[in-house]
C-alpha cells in the first residue's frame, strides 16, 4: 500500500531524523571508547587523567539515564508545572537565575576548551607525535591524522560529558526549587486558612492537594535520584582530584594553562555541589516545617471551630502531614540536606591536611637519606664502639628531623 503524496515529506523527514539520531549516538559511543583508551597517554599525570576519566564516565552514564527516564521525567515535570501554576500562578517556575547559569555554563565550556586545545595542538603536539603509540599498526602518513582524531575525540567526549552533567544538575536544581516552593505555598496557605476560615470550607480539598503533593514528590525523586547521585559522584571526584593537584609538587602542574584549568574545574565543581545540595535540602526542610503546622495554629483552630463537625477530617489531615516524608535523595541512598555539604567540607579539609603532611614528609626524607649515605661512607675503619655511637647519632638525628624537640629527652 503506497503512501499519499501529503504523507511522503513527513515520512522522509522522520527517516532523516532517525538517521541523524543514530549517527549522533554512534559518534558519542565511538568518541567515548577512543577517549577511554587513550586519555592516559595524552595526560601523563594520573590525577588529571582521573578527573577526565571521571567526567567522561559519569557524563556517558548520565546520557543513558536521561534517555531511559526521559518519558518519566517529562511526565513528572508536566505535573509539577501544572501544580505550580495552580498554587503559585504568579511565581517563577524553577531557578530564577537559570539564564545566568546557562550563560556562565556556556562560557565555562569555552574556557575549558581553549586550554585543552592549546595543550593538545600547540604545546604538546610535537611531543605526542614522537611518543604516542597506537594499539594497532597505522601507516606513517596517517599517524598525524589519527592522532588529531584521538585528541578531538578526547576533547569532544570529556567536554560533552561535563556538559551533560551540568545540564542534569540544572534540571535537578530547578525541579527541587519548584517543588520546595510548592510545599511552602501549601503550608502558608493552610496555616492562613486554619487561622481564619471554618474547617468545612477547605479541609477536604486540602487533603486532596496534600495527597497530590506527596505523590508528585515521590515521582520526582524516583525520576531524578539517579541523576542526583551521578552528579554528586562527579563533583566529589573533581573536588578531591583538584585538591590533590593543588598540593602536588609535579612541575607539569605549575604551568599557567594547567593552573587555569584546575581553578575553573574546582570553582565549577564546588558551586554545582552547593547548588544541588541547597535546592534539594529545601524540599526536606519545607517538609519538616509542614509537619509542625499542627503546633503552630492549634489554639486558633479550636477557638474558631469549636462547633464545627469537621474536626475528624482535621485530625486525619494533621496525622497524614506527620506521616509524609517529603524529601529528595541521591539514588535512594541518602537524603539531600545541608549536612551533606558540611560533611563534604569536613572531608575536603581533612584530605587536604593529610596530603599536606605527606608532602612535608616527602620533602624531609631526602635529607635523612643523604645523612644515611654519609654515615655509611665513613663506616670503614671505625671501631665497634665508634660505629655504634655513629648509628645511635643517626637514629637521633632522624628523630629530631621528623619530630623537633628541645633535646632534653
N, C-alpha and C positions, 0 to 999 in steps of 0.2 A: 504494500500500500504506500503510494508516494505522498509526500507531504505537500501541502498547498504552498504557493509562492509566498504567502504572507508569513508563514512559519519558518521558511528557509533561512532568512537572515538571523532569526533568533537561535535556530539550531546551530548555524555556523559560529555565531558569537559564543554560544555555550561551549562548543568544542574548542574554540581558540582559548577561552578562559581556562578550561580543563588542562589543555596542553601547557599553558603558561604556569599554572599551579604546580603541575608535575615537574616542569623544568626547574622552577624555583626550589622545590623540595629536594630535587636531585643535587642542585648546586650547594644547598645548605649541608646536606649529608656528606657530599664529596669534600667540601672545604673543611668540614669538621674532622673527617678522617685524616686528611692531609695535615692539618694543624696538630692533631694529637700525636702524629708520628714524628713530626719534625721540630716541634717547639723546643725540645731540649738541645737540639743542635744550634738553633738560631739564638737562643738565650742561654749563655753559659752559666749564669748564676741560678742556683737551684731555687732560691726564694722567689725571684722574679718569675722564673718559669712556672713555679707553683701557682702564683697569682693568675697567670694566663690560663693554666690548666683549669683552675677553679672557675674562672669566669666562663671559659669555653664550655665546660661540662654542665654547669648549672643553667647557663643560657640554652644549651641544646635540650636539656631535660624539660626546662620550662616551656619550650615550644610545644612539646608533645603533651604536657599537662594542660596548657591553654587550649590546644586543639581538641583533646579528648573531652574537656569540660566546657567547650565553647557554648553548647546549647544550654547547659545547666547555668553557666554564668550569665548568659544573655537573658534567660528566663528570670532569674533572681534579680538582676539589675532592673528589668522592666517592672517587676513587682515593687521593688524599692522606690523607683521613680514615681510610680502611681501613688504609693502610700505617702511619700514625702510631699507630693503635690496636694494631697488631701489634707494632711495635718499641718504642713508648712507651705501654704500656697505662695507666700512672698519670700521664702528662704531660698538661698542658693544651694543647689544640689552638688555635693562633692566639695573638694577643696577650692576655696575662692581664689587661691593663688596658683591654681594649676597651670595657667598660661605662663606665668613667670617660671615655674618649674620646668615646663616644656622648653621654654626658651633657653634656660640655663642648661638643661639636659642636652639640647642640640649643640650649644656652644662647647660643652664638655666633650662631646663626641668628636667634634672637630679638633679640639685642643689635644685630645689623646691621639688622634690620627696623625697630627703633624709630627710629634716627636718620634712615633713609630716609623713614619715614612723617612724621616731624617736618618734615624739609626740604621734602618734596613737598607736603604738605597743610596746613602751617601757615606756615612761614617764607616760602616762595616761591610759595604758591598764587595770591595776587593778581597777582604779577609774571608767572606763567605765563599767567593769564587775559588779561593785556594784550598779551603779546609772542608767545605761542605761535601758530604758523601750521601749518595742515594743507595737505597737497598737493592736496586737493580741497575743493570747497565743502561746508560744513556749515552748516545754518541756525543763527542765533544762539542760539535757545532750546535747542539740543542741544550747543553747543560746550563748556559746562562738564561735561556728562556724558561727552562724547567725550574731553575732557582727563583726566577721572578714570579712564576706561578705559585710556588710554595710560599713565598713571602706575602704575596697578595692574599692567598688563602688563609694564612695565619691572621693577617690584619682583618680580613672580612669576617672570619669566624669569631674571633675574640671580640671585636667591636660590636658585631651584631648580637652576640651572646650577652654582652653588657647592656646593649640597648633593650633587649627583651627583658632582662632583669629590672632595668629602670622603669620600663612601661608597666610591668607587673606590679612593681612597688607603688607606682602612682595609682594604679587600679585599686589595689588593696587600701591605700591611704584614703582615696576619695570615697570608697564604699564604706569604710569604717567611720569616717567623719559623718556621712549622711545618716548612717544607722544610729550613731550616738545622738545626733540632733533629733531624730525621730523619737527616741526614747525620752530625751529631755523634754521635748514638746508635750509628749503624752503625760509625763509626770507633772509638769507645771499646770497643764490643763486639768488634770484630775484633782490636784490639790485645790485649784481655784473653784472647781465645781463642788467638791466636798465641803468647802467653807461657805459657799454662797447659794447653792441650789439644793432642792429636795432630791433624795436618792432616786425616787421612782422616775425622775425625768431624764436620767442619764446612765444609771448604773448598769443596765443590761447592754446598752450599746458599747460602753467602755469595756465590758467584759469581752465582747467580740473583738474590739480593737486590740486588747491585750493578747488575745489568742493569735491574732494575725501577726502582731509584732514578734511574738515568741517563735512562731513558725518561720517567719522571714529571717530572723537572726540565725536560727539553726540551718536554714537553707544556704544563707550567705557563707557561714562558717564551713559548711560542707563543700561549697564550690571553691572557696579561696584558701582553705587552710594549707593545702599543698603548696600553693604559690607563696604564702607567707613563710612556710618552713624553708623552702629553697632560697628565698630572699635572705632569711636570717643566716643560712649556711654560707652564701656567697659573701655577704657583708662581713661576717665574722672571720672568714678566711682572709679576706683582703685587709682587714684591720690588723690581724696578727702578723700577716706577712709584711705589711708596711712597717710595723714596729721592728721586726727582725732586720729589715733592710736599713732602717734608720740607725740602728745600733751596730750594724756591721762595719768592719774596717776594710772591706774589699775596695780596691781602687776603682773598680767598674761602677760603683755606686756614687762616686764623687763627681761625676760629670754633670753639667747643668741640665742636660736633657733628661737624664735619669732622675735627678732630684725633682725636676718639674713634674715628671710622670708620676713619681711616688707621692708627691704632695697632693696633686689633683686626685689621685686614687684614694688617698686617706680622707680627704675632705668629703668627697662624694660618698664614700662608704659610711662614715660616721653620720653624715646628715641623713642618709636614707634609713639607716638603722634607727636613728632617733625618730624620724617621721612615722615609720611603721609602728614603732612601739607606742608613741604618744597617741596616735589615732586609734590603734587597737585597744589601748588601755581605756580610752574614752568610753567605749561600749561597756566594758566591765564596770567602770566607776559609775556610769549612769544607771546601770542595772542595780548596783548596790544602793544607790540613793533611792531608787524606786522601791526597794524592799522596806525602807524606813518610813514610807509615806503614812502608814497607819499611826505611827507615834507622833508625827508632825501635826496632824489635824484631828486627832481623836476627840478632843474636847468640843470643837466646833461642830463636828458631825453629830454627836449625841445631843447637843443643845438644839440644833436646827431640826433634827429628825427623830425626836423622842416618840412621836406618834406615827411615824412612817412605818409601813409594813414591809419595806424593802431591806430591813436590817440583815435578813438571812443572806440576801444576794450580796450585800456589802461585805459580810464576813467571808463569804465564798470568794469574792474578788480579792480581798486582802490576803486570804490564805493562798490563793493562786499566785499572787505577787511575791509572797515569801518563798514559794517553791520554785519560781522560774530561775533559770540560770543563764542570764544574758551575758555572753562572753564570746570573744574571738580567740582562736587557738592557732598554734603553729603545728600543722599536721596532726591535730588532735592530741598532741603530746604534752603541751604546756599552754597555760593561759597567757595571753598577751596583756601584760600590765606594766606599770612603771618599774617594778622591781627587776624586770628583765634588763632594762638599760643600766640600772645601778649595779646589777650583778656583772654585766659585761664590762662596765667601767672598772670595777674591782679586779676582774680577771686581767684586763689590759695593763693596769698599773702593776699588778703582781708579776706578770710576764715580763714587763719592761725592766723591773728591778732585778729579776733573775738573770736576764740577758746582760744587763749592765755589770752585774757581779761576775758573770762568766767572762765577759770581755776584759775586766780588770785582772782576773786571774791569769788569762792568757797573756796579757802584757807583762806580768811578773815572771812567768815561767821561763822565758829565755834567759833572764838574769841568773836564776837558780841553776839552769843548765850550764851556763858559762862558768859559774863558780865550781860546779862539779868537775868540769873538764880541767880546770886549772889545778885543782887538788889532785886529780888522777895523774896529771902530767908530772907532778912533783913527788909522786909516791915512791918511785925507785930510789933506793939508797937510804930511806928513812928507817930508823929502828922501830921496833914494835910499839914502844911507849909513845914515841913521837907520832907514829901513824895513827894510833888510837886517839891521840889528842886532836889531830887534824880532822879526823872523821867526826869526832864529837863536836868540834867547832863548826864543821859543815852543817851538821844537823841543827845546831843552834842558830846558825845564820839563816837557814831556810825558814825556821820558825819565826825569826824576827822579821824577815821579809814578808811573810804571809800574815803574821799576827803581831804587829808592832806593840811593844810594851815598854815599861820603864827600866827593865833589865834587873829588877830586884829578884825575880824568880829564877 
